[in-house]
């Protein structure tokens, strides 16, 4: 079965019946008919929701009851929130490398948003604004109440970008070639995201030129290793219209 993963903009389109609503409504219908699998990447739940008032910019959809009401309102009650999985490397050995997972996460972020830093504090520093922090406040909402408009705008921009990047990263950890990540976001450059990922990572290894096995004790040294990873994102990335057209063709086969 083909698994379809919706990004947060698709939820907004369903909620407000925007341009892509007809295509998303058809995808939802196939899901209700059990013809496809449908999910949302877990990080999407953290993306800023529509503001209820100018003084309350913090996303309320984190609350379980509000989230369920929101999903029921667009006909997606009970939809799966699918988290990222640990990647496995070097098949068939199925080894795991958390540090490499983090580097891939950063690479996806950098490809999507080259002008927005991976780190919130780095982004704030470049934008010359103090980060919004909870220290000294009862909760994050109070911290936002005390924040300036510029602080809120910088955090919103960074948070939206981070959620998009984490959502695509989560999809990439479990998707198969037929699965689809559906988004209308113009930041998703499909060609770049499908190219091999060239990643540099720090490793402890034998000094260059060391013959192994060695008769003498040899100390490992810190080195920069360049890794080229193909097929990091196995699934497809499509707009709602592209996904609806693709699914219709596949389901008619």
N, C-alpha and C positions, 0 to 999 in steps of 0.2 A: 504494500500500500504506500502511495506517495504521501509524505508528510509535508505539510505547509506550515510555515512559521510566519506569523504576522508581526510587523514592527508596530510601534506605538502610533504612527501616523495613520495606519489602517484602522485602528480603534477609533481615532478621532473622525475619520471619514465615515465610518459606520454610524457613529453617534450623531454627527451633524449632517449626514446625507450629502456629502460633498461630491466632487467630480468622479471619484472612483467608486462611489457607493454601488452602482449596478453590478460591477464586476465582483466586488467584495460580497455583495448579497448572494450572488451565484455560488461563489466559493463556500460561503456559509451554508448554503442549501446542500451542496455535495457533502459537506461535513455532517450535516444532520441526517443525511441518507446513508452515512457510514461508507461512502465511496472514497474518502480521503481522510487522513489524519490532520488535525488542526491544533496548533499550540501557539503560545506566546513565549518568547524568551524571558526568563525570570527578571533580568535587569530592566526590561521595559516597564515593569511596575513602578520603578523608582523615577521614571521620567516625569517632568513637571506636568501636572494636569492643568486643565483650564482653570484660571483663577476664579475663586468665588467672590473675591473682593480685592481691591488694590492693596489692602493692608494685610492680606493673608496669602502670600505667594507660595507658601510651602505646599507641596503636593499632598492632597488628602487621600489619594487612592491607596496609600500604604495601609490605611485602616481596613481591616478585613470586611466589615459590614459594608463600607462604602464601595470597596472593590467588587463584592458580589452584586451589589445593586447596579453598579456601572456595567458589569458584564451581562447581567440579566436584561438590562435596558436595551442592549444591542443584539440580543438573541444568542449570546455566547456563554450562558450560564454553565458553570462546571468545566470551562475550557482549561486545558492543562497549562500550567506554568512550568516550562521545561528549563532546568538549570544546565550549566555547562558540565561536561564530564572531563575526567582526566584523559589526556591524550596518551596514546601508546605509540612507541617508536620501535624501529628495528624489527619489523615483523620477520619471521614468526615468533621472535623472542618476547614481544610484548613488554618492553621495558617502559618505565615512566620517568619523566624528568620535569619536576615542578618549575625549576628555574627556566627551562626552555619554554614551558607553557606561558610563563609571564612575559618572556621576550616576544612570543607570538602575539600575545594580547596587546603589547605595546606597538608592534608592527602594524596590526590591524588599525589601531587608533591613529597612528601616524599617517597611514595611507588614506584614511577617511578624512582626517582633520589635521592637515600639516600646519595649520596656523593656530591650533589650540593645543597647549601642552598636555602631555599625559598626566602630569601631576597638577592638582588644584593649586597648591602653594606656588609652584613655578609659574602657572598661568596668572595668578594674582600679582606676583612680583613683576611680571612683564607688563601687566596692565596698570601697575602702580596703584594697587588698591589692597587694603587689608582683607585677609580671608574672613568669611563669616564662620565663627567658631562658637561652640556651645558653652565653653568655659565661662563661668560667672553668670550663666542664665539657668533657669529652671528646665527649659527644654529648647529644642531647635526653633520652635515657632517664636518664642520670646527673643531668641537671637536674631531672627529675621525682622522682628518688629523694630529692633534697635539698629539694624543695618541701613546704610544709605542706599539710594536708588542705584548708584553705580555698583556697589557691592552686590546687590541683588541681581543686577543685569549680568555681571561677570560670572556669578555663581550659576545663574540660569543657563547661560551659554555653555559653560563648561559641563554642567550636569547633563544637559541634553546631548551634547557630543559624547560624553562618557557612556551614557546609557545606550546610544546607538552603537558605539564601538563594542561594548560588552555584549549587547544582544547578538550582533553578528558573530562575535567570537564564540558565544555559547552555541549558536547554530553550527558553526564550523567544527565543533568537537563531536557532534553526533550525526551530522547529515550524510546522506548517501547521494550519489549522482542525480537521482530523480527527485530528490527533495528540493523544496523551493523556499527561499527567504523573500517575502513580499514586502516591498517598500516603494514609496514614491519619492524618497529622499534623493535629491540630485547629487549628494556627496558620495554616493556609492558608485565609484568608478569600477565597473565590472571587469574591464580588461586588466587594470592594475591589480585588482584583488585576485585574479586568476593566474597571474604570473608567479613563478617560483619566488618564495620569500628568501631574501639574502639577509642573514642575521649574524651579528657578531656577538660572541659570548666569551666570558672569561672562564678558563679552565686551568686546572693544575695538571701538567703533563711533563713528559721527559724533555730535557733541553733539546733543541733542534740538532740533528746530526748524531744523536746518541744511538749507539748500536745496542740492540736488545736481542737476546739476554746479555747482560753485562757481568763481567767477573767482579767489578768493583761496585760498591754502594753508589747509587745515583739518587739525588734529591729531585723531586718534582718542583717545577717552577710555574708561576702564574703566566699564562699566555692568552693571547686573543685568538680565538678560533672562529673562522668564517664557515657558516653552515648554509647550504642551499636546500630548501625544503619545497618540494613540488606537491601540488594538490592539497594545500592546507585547507582550502574551502572546497570540499568535494561537491556540495550542493550548488544549486543555481540561484541567481539573484535576479528577480524580475519585478516589474511594476504590476499593480493589480490587473491591468488590462492584459499584459503579457502572460501572467499566470493563469488568468481565466481562459485565454485562448489555448495555451499549452495543455491545461488540464482537460478542456473539452475534447481536444484531439486525442489525448491519451485514454480518456474514459470511453471514447467511441471505438477504440481499436478492439 
